[in-house]
């Protein structure tokens, strides 16, 4: 049973590291503030969650495990809230999102060309 927990733990740790790496690359590659913020917040929440889950599997039912659960809950609630507040503040300061040029579609709707 210990081997299965170790394998699951390392898979969670590797997956979390991958998502954090992709989020970091997204910060560098995305064109504007809003897409960068989205890439960072989604990848950070998922990446940190997987890393904390992998660490929780290693810690087991101990005080350390309880602390990891509390950190996970903090990240789960604080990260999306902070991202929303940051986007709202940027929008209220007049920072417009970078949108693609929209070409009219046959039905009168606008679509991305």
N, C-alpha and C positions, 0 to 999 in steps of 0.2 A: 504494500500500500504506500509506503514511503517513496518508492520509485515513481509511482503514478503522480503523487503530489509534487515531487521534484520536477517531473516533466511538465505538468500543467503550470507550475510556477515559472519555469524558464520560458515556456511559450508565452505566458502573459507578459513577462519582463521584456522579451524580444519584441512582441507586438507593440507594447507601449513605447519602447525605444524607437521602433519604426515610425509610429504615428507622430512622436515628438520630432523626429528628424524630418518627416514630410511637412509638418507644420513650420519648421524653421526654413525649409526650402521655399514653402509658400510665402513666407514673409519677404523673401528676396525676389521672388518671381512675379508676384501679383502686381497689377498696374496701379491701383489706387488704394487709398486709406481703408475703405470699407471692405474690399476683398482681402486685403492683408489682415485686417482685424478678424474677419470671419475665419480665414485659414488658421490663424493663430489660436483663436478661442476654441474652435471645434477640435482641432488636433490636440491642443493642450488638455482639454477636458477628457477626451478619450485616452490619450497617451498616459496622462497622469493616473487615470482610473485603472488602466491595465497594469501599470507599474505598481500601484498600491495593492491591487488584487494579488499580483505575484508575490509581493512582500508579505501580504497577509497569509497566503498559503504557507510561506516559510515560517512565519511567526506562530501560527496556530492560535489556540484559545488562551492567550496570555494578556498581560497588561499592554504589551507592545502591540498586539493585535487590536486591542480596543482603541489605542491611540491612532493606529493606521485607519481604522474605521472612521474616527472623528475627523481626521485629516481628509479622508475621501469625501465625507459629507460636506465639509467646508469647501473643497474644490468644486464639488458637484453643484452647489448652490451659488457660490461666490463668483465663479468664472463667467457663467452666462449673464449674471446680473451686472457684473462690471463691464462686460462687452456691450450690453444694451445701454448702460449709462454713458459709456464712451461714445457710442454711435449717436445717441440722442444729443449729447453735448456738441459733437462735431456738426450735426445737422443744424442745431440751433445757432451755431456760429457761422453758418452759411457755406460750409464745405459740401459741395455737390458731388454725388457719385459720378464716376466716369462711366457713361453709358455708350453702347455701340450706336452707330448711326442706324436709325430705324427706317426701313423702306416700306412704303405702303403695299399691303397685300391686296389681291383682287377683291376681297369682301369688304374693303375699307378699313380693315384692322391694320395695325402697324406691327411689323415683325423685324427681326434682326436680319440684315442682309449679309 
